[in-house]
Amino acid sequence: MSSTVTLATHFDPKRSERSERMADPNWWRQAAVYQIYPRSFYDANGDGLGDIKGITAKVPYLKSLGIDAVWLSPFYPSALADGGYDVDDYRNVDPKLGTLADFDEMAAALHAAGIKLIADIVPNHSSDRHAWFKEALASPKGSAARERYIFRDGRGENGELPPADWDSVFGGPAWERITEPGPEQKPGQWYMHIFTKEQPDFNWDNPEVREDFLKTLRFWSDRGVDGFRIDVAHALTKDLPEVLPSKSELPKEGDNALGAHPFWDRDEVHEIYAEWRKLFNEYNPPRTAVAEAWVHADRRARYASPDGLGQAFNFDLLKADFDAAQFRSIITKNLAEAAASGASSTWVFSNHDVVRHATRYGLPQIGGLDGAGQDGKAWLLDGGLASDVDAELGLRRARAASLLMFALPGSAYLYQGEELGLQEVGDIADGQRQDPAFFRNPGVDVGRDGCRVPLPWTSEGTSFGFGEGHAHLPQPEWFAGYAVDAQDNVPGSTLELYRKALELRSELRAAEDLEWIPSSNESVLHFARPNGWQSVTNFGSEPVALPEGTVVVSSAPLDGGKLPANTTAWLV
């Protein structure tokens, strides 16, 4: 083995001209995409809420990180019944976050920095404050306004029972009864909502709904949005006969039900995405899209079809323990699926909906089958105490997993704050929580607020540099040690590891090929990419020998030339 250097100088910067990638129609296939939850990223006006100007102000930071694209969680006008995924107006910016002019300025700044922009689209449902839904409530049964949503008469002698006994994702019934318009104010029909009652489901059999979303996609594409992340992409089309099945008769969500569920993963949804693809291809380069589709693996390829959205999220690594066998099986399977569909795979460990992976890996691992690993929910229900997490071990494993992910062919999605090694904030007081999942499922689901706590930019200040005022969710004192200014230009910090890894990834990136290299140690994953790029991860508890080559980056310092436990290294 030759020399080992934890942080090496780069190879040939001419190979990664960002301006060339901006015009490349295939830029998304191996992009590093950084998810921003706008309300928790940076507060430019000091009101306690992150905003669009805050994102613009941090474009230099994003550029220094080395990402290819930013994905924005919803920034639309919203009552925040579900963190912005309850949209009042699909073609505007929430005034609490800024204006359309602010959005245009942000998009221009990102593009000038060589960074693409992906916007979140929420097509399954609107908010109950949307102009269409207000019109539906003010209109009579059978009206065109109600046909844009899913309204039904109730069961029972006086319609007092919901059309079906289905549960919503956030707990409670999936149907809500309305009061009919008029002086008598009588109880009337019911509307369907898979999520909160403030999120009525659209009727995608209605041509007006389909046409309006095409208008929305064109509106943002014309403003410079380069791609779209499609929220619950598997839930738009429904099959709702006159007599609805009971919940005991419903196929389990995510199983291979072959499109048999009334509202999850129906085949008809792909007719919508084929229409969207025609619109996307009108642009040069074509607009991209990625589906959030929690479906059986055998059903994922259709969402990622070149004739459809082009890419679909693969959450398998996110759900796995830090385990070599699970990782290898998941990677092998998903690369094969991507090759078969013509898409590129996606890799992700953290996002706005799950416990941060630096925390999950610091909890006892489950060792489940088929990638069913530690999700952290039981820890949250038990109080979410930081003292119950081996934060040092969790961060070490998270760094190793992320470095492995960055070496894989396909798109790497990272969530704001993971480049700082942030832990989940588990012990938020009940009175300070915001997620509807917490309020609707007491004792069952604590919610997702812990991964949405505003970022620490400085080690001091009332909100650790998030803004001049206080943050909208409480930040613990230990955030100080994870702040950007505590890690900036600090050798070995998680921030510098991410910067170096993303820089090297950009330079080494080539064909979407991977070759597994056999190891006599079952705790070691070793694979090679084109250009002589190798990644080695030690999932075990003892140091292991490294193959021949120069180590250009490692997630932890080497141990006498060997790869320590819970560590990844790249060699060339």
N, C-alpha and C positions, 0 to 999 in steps of 0.2 A: 504494500500500500504506500502511495506517495503522500505528499504533504496534506495536512488537514487544517483548514482555515474556516472559522465559524462564519465570518462575514467577508466575502471576497469582493474585489472590484469587479465591475461588469465587463462583459466581453466585447460586444460590438454594438454600440448604440444605434448605428445606421440600420440595423436589422429590425428595429421596432419603431419606425417613424409613425407617430400617432396620427399625423395628417393623412397618411395613406390608409390607415385602418378606418378613419372616419368615412371614407368613400367606399370601403370594401363591403359589398353586399353580404358577405359571410362573416362580418365582424363578430356577430353574436355567438358563433359556434364554439369559440374557446375564450369567451370574454370573462373578465373578473367584474362582477356586478355588485355594487355596494347598496344595500337597502337602507333608505332613510325613512324613519318614522318622523315626519316633519314637526309634530308638536313636541318632540323630545330631543331634537338635534341641537339647535342653537336659537336663542331668543334675542333678536336684534333690537326690539323696542322695550324690553324690560317688563313686559306684562305677565311673565311667568309661563308663557306658551311659546314654543318654537314656531318659527315663521319662515316665509319664503325668502325674505331679505337675509335671514340668518343663514340659509343654505348658500346664497350668493356670496356672503361674507366669508364662508369657509371653503370656497372653491380652491384656493391655493392649498389648503390642507388636503382636500380630496385628490388634487393633482399630485401632491407629494407622496400620497399613499400608493399611487400607481394603478388605480382602477381604470377599467375601460368604460364603465357605464354606471349611472346612478338610477336606482329604482325608487320612486317616491310612493310611499303609502298614501292613501287618499288625502287630498288637500282641498276638497270641495266643501261648499257650505254644508254644515252638518250640526245637529244637536248633540253629537257624540254619544248617542245611545249605544253605539258599538264602535267607539274609537275612530269615527270618521267613515266607517263602512256603511253608514246610513246616510245616503247622499240626497241633499235637497235639490241640487242643480248641477247637472253633469258638465255644464259648459261654463263654469265659473270657479273662482277661488274663494274659499271661506274668508270673509272680511277680517276675521280674527287673525288670519295668516298672511293677508296681503291682498293684492289686486292682480288682474290679468297683466297689467304693465309690469308688476314685480315678477310675475311668472316669465314673461318674455325676457326680462333682464337676466333672470337666473338661467334660462335656457341658452341665451347667448353667451353667458360667462362659462357655462359648462362646455359648450361647443368650442369656444376659443381655447379652452384648456385641453381639448382633444377627448372630451368625455361625452358619451352618448346619454340620452335621457329616456327613461322608461317610466310610463305613468300607470298607476293602478286603475283598472276599470272594474266597476261593480255592477254586472249586468243582471244578476238574478233578482235583485230587489232594489227599490228606492227607499227613501225615508218616508215616514208618514207626513212629512212637511213638504214633500214634493208637490208642485202645482197640479200635476195630474191626479195625485191621490186626494188632494183637497177637493178637486173637482168631482172625483168619484163619490166622495162622502156627501157632497151637496147635490148629487144627481140621483134620479130614481133607479130602482132595480131594473135591469135590462138595458140601461143606457149605454151609449158608446163609451162614456167616460169610465164606467165600471168594467168594460170589456178589456181595458188595458191591464187590469189586475185580475186576480182569481177570487171572485166572489161566489158564494154558494148559499143556498137556503140551509137552515139548520135541520137537524133531525128532531124527532119528538112531536108531540101534539101541536105545540106552538113554536116550533123551530128553536126551542131553548137549548138543544144539544148541538155541539159542533158537528160539522159534516163528517168528521172522522175523529177517532181518539188519538191521533198522532201527536207525538211530542216534538217540540222544537229543539234545535241543537243546544240552546242555552237553558233548557229546562222549561217546564210548563207546557201548555197546549200549543199546537201549531196553527190554531185557528182563533181568531178574535172577532167577537160580535160587535156590530156597529149600531148606532141609533139612526134610524131613517130620518131624512130631512122632512120638515113640515112642523106645524104647530103642535101636533100630538106627541112628537118625540118618542115614537114607539121603537122597541128593540126590533132589529131587522136582520139583515143578512150577516154572513161571516166572511172574513177574508183570510187567505192563507199566508202564513209567514214561517218559513223554515227556521229563521233566526228570531230576533226579538220582535215583539208586536209593533215596534216602531219601524220595522223593515218589511213592508208588504211585498210579496212576490209579484213580479211582472207576469203577464200572460203572453208568452212568446209565440203563441199561435196567432196573435194579433199582428197584422202587417204594419200597423202604425208603430208598434214597439220596435220591430225590426228596423224600420226605416229611421226612427229617431236615433237608434244606437249607431247606425252607419253615419248619420250626421255628426254625432259626437266624436266618433273615431276620426272623421275627416277634420273636424274642428281642431283637435289637438295635433293631428299630423301636420296640418297646415301651419301650426304654431311652432313646429320644430321638434315635436315628440318623435323619437326614433323607434319606439316600441311600446308594447303594452303588456302588463301582467294582468291576467284575467282571473278575477276572484271567483271562487267556487265555480269553475268553468264547467263542471259536470252536473250542474243543477238547474239549467235554464228551462229545458223542455220538460213538460209533464204529461202523463197519461192519467186523466182523472175521469173515470166513468161515472155514470149517474150514481151508482152505489159504490162507495169507496171501500176498499179493504180495511180491516182493522189493523192496528199496529202489530198484533201478533201474527198477522198474515204477511207482513212486509218482508221481503228479502233483506238480509243484513247488508248495510251500507259497506261497500268496498269489497264484497265477495264477487265471485265471477258469475253474476246473475244474468249476464248476457242481455243487459238492457231491460230487464223485467221489472225493475223498481219503478214505482209511479213517478218519482221525481229525482232520483239519482242516476247519473250516467246512462241516459237514454240515447239510443242511436241517432234519434232525430236531431240532437244538438249539433251534430257535425254538418248538417245542412246550413246552419247559421254560420259556422266557422269557415265553410267553403265560400260563403258570400263575403265574409270579412277578408279572407285571403285575396280575393279579387280586388278589393279596395286597397289593401296593403301593397299589392304589386303595382299599383298605379304610380307609386312613388319611387324615386331613385336616390339612394338605394331603397329597396322595399322596406316597409315598416315590419318590425319583428313582433312576435307575440310568444308568451309562455303561459301555459295553462296551470293554474292551481287546481289539480284534479285528483282528489283522494279516491282513486279507483284501483281495482285489482290490476296487478302488473300486466296481465294479458290484455287489458283494455286501454292501457296508457298510450300505446303507439298511435292510435287514431287521432288523439289530441295533438301529437307531435308530428303529424303528417305534413309533408310539404304543401299539400292541398288544403291544409287546415291552419292551425296556429303555428306549426313549425317546431315547437318545443313544449315540453311538459315537465313540471317539477318532479324530481325523483327525491322522495323524502326518506328513502330506505336507510341511508347512513345516519340521518338525523335520529332515527328510531332505534339504532343499534347501540349496544354496549361498545366500550373500547376493547375490541376483541379481534384478533387477527383473522380467525376463521370467518367471523361474521363479515368483516370488511372485505375479505377476498371474494366471498360468495356474492355479496351485493355488487361489488365493482364488476365482476365478471358478467353477471346476469344483465346489469344495466347497460354495459357497453355493447353486449350482444343485441339487446333490444333496440338501442339507438342505431346500430349498424343496419338492422333489419328494416327500420322505418325511414332511414335516410336523415334522421335528425341527429343532433348531438345531445349527449346526456347533460344533466344538470346535477350539481352536487351542493349540498347545503347542510350545515350543522345547527345554525341558530336563525331565528327570525322573530317577528313581532308576536308570534302565537305560542312560543314554546319556552321552557326553562333554558337559559343560556348553557351552552355545552361545557363551559369551564366549571359550572356548578354540577351539572349532571355527572361529569366524569369524576367529581370529588365525592360522590355518594356511592354507597355499596352497589356494585354492578349486579345485574339480575342473572345474566347468562342465559337469557331466554332463547328459544328456537326461532329461526326465520327472522332474525334481526329484531326481535322484540326485547328491547333493552330498557334501561333506567330512564324514565321520562321526568322524574322529579316531582310528580304530582302528589305522591304520598308524603314526601318531605314538606311540601307547601301546606298540606292539610294538617300536618303535625306541628305547625307553627313557623316553618321556614327559617329556623334559627341558623345563623351563620356558623355557630359553634358546632353544628352537626355536619358541616361540610369540610372535607380535607381540601381546603382551597389551593394549597401548594400542589398537591397531586392532581387536582382537577385542572389547574392551569397548565401544568406540565403536559398532561395528556391532550388538552385542547390545542396547545401549540403544535404538538406532534401530529395530531389529526388534521389540523388546518394545513400544515406544510405538506402532508401527504395529499390532501385534496387539491392543492394548487398544482401538483405534479400530474394530476389525472387529465386525460383528454376530455374536452367538454367545457361547459360553463361553470365557473365557481361563483356561488352566491354567498356573500358575507353580510352580516347584519351589524348595523352601527354599534360601536362599542366593543365588538369582539376583538378588534385590532388593539384594544387596550387591555384585553384579558379580563374584562368586566365579569364579575359574578352576578348571579341573580339576587335581587333584593326580595327576600322571601317574607320578612316579618313586617310588612306594611300594616299599620293599624286599620281596623275595619272601617273606621270613619273617614279614612283617607283614600280608600280604594275607589276605583272608577269603572272597572270592567263589569258589564252586565252579567257575565258568567258567574261572578261572585254573588251578586244579589239574587239571582234566579236559582242558584243551586247551593244554598247554605249547607255547609258540612259535606258537600260533594265536590265542589270546584272552587278553588280560591281565585281563579282568574289569571289574567296575563299581565297585570300591572307591573310585576317584578322585572320584566324584561323591557318595559317601556319607560322606566325612570330616566329622566333627562341626563344627558352625558356630562361628565366632569371634564371641563377644559383646563381648569387651573386648580391647584392644590388648596387655594384659599378662596374666600368670598362666600356670600350668602347662598349661592347656588353653584359653587365650584366653577364659576366662569360661564355657566349656562346662560346667564343674563344678569342684568343689574338688579333684578328683584328675586323673589323666591321661585322655585320650580313648582310646576303644577302637581307633581308627585314627589313625595319626600325622598331626599337623597341621604343615605347613611354617612356617618363620619368617615368610614373606611374608604369612601370614594376618593378621598384626597390622594391616596397612594396609587390610584389607577389613572389620575388625571393626565391629560395630554402633555402639559408642561413638566410633569414628573418623569415622562418617558422620552420626550423629544430629544433626539441626538444622544440618548443614553445607550451605549453599547449593551446588547443583550436584552433590552427591554422588548416587550411584546410588540409595541408599535414599530420599533426598528426591525424586528423580525419580519413583520408583515410587509413593510416597505421593501426590504431586501428581497424577500421571496417573490413579491409581485413584480419587481424589476427584473429579476432573473427569469421568471415565468414568461414575461413578455419577450425576452431575448431568446429563450430556448424553444419557444413554442414552434411546433412544426406540424407534421401530419398527425391525424387523430388516431394514432396507433399506440398500443401498449403490449409489451411482452413480459410475461411473468418469468422471473428467474428463480429456479428452485433453490430452497434453503433446507438444510438438515434440521433447522430449528423451527418448530411449528409456530413459535411466537414472533417470527420475523416475516415481514412482507417486503419483497424486493421486486421491483419492476423497472423496465427500461423504456424510454421514449426515444424517438429519433434524435439524431445529433449526439448520441452518446450520453444522453441525460439519464441518470439513474436515481431512483428514490428507494431508500431503505428505512423501514420503520421497525423498531424493536418494541413490541407490545408486552414483552416479558419483564421479569424482575431482576435480571442479571445482564451486565454488559456483554455485547457480542462483537466479533470481529467484523470489520468492514471490508468490502471488496476493493480491488485495485481502482485507483482513481483519485482525483482531487476533490475534497469536500469543499463545496462552495457556499453552503449554508446548512446549519443544523439548528434544530429547535431547542437544544440545550448543549452546553459545552461537552466536548468529547471527554472520555475517561481513559487517559493514557493511549489515545489513538483508537479506542474502541467506542462503539455506539452504546450509550447508557440505556437503562430501562426507560420506557415511555418517551422515546425520542425518535425523531425522523431526521435523516440527513440526505442531502442531494449531492451527487458526485458527477463529475464529467471526466 
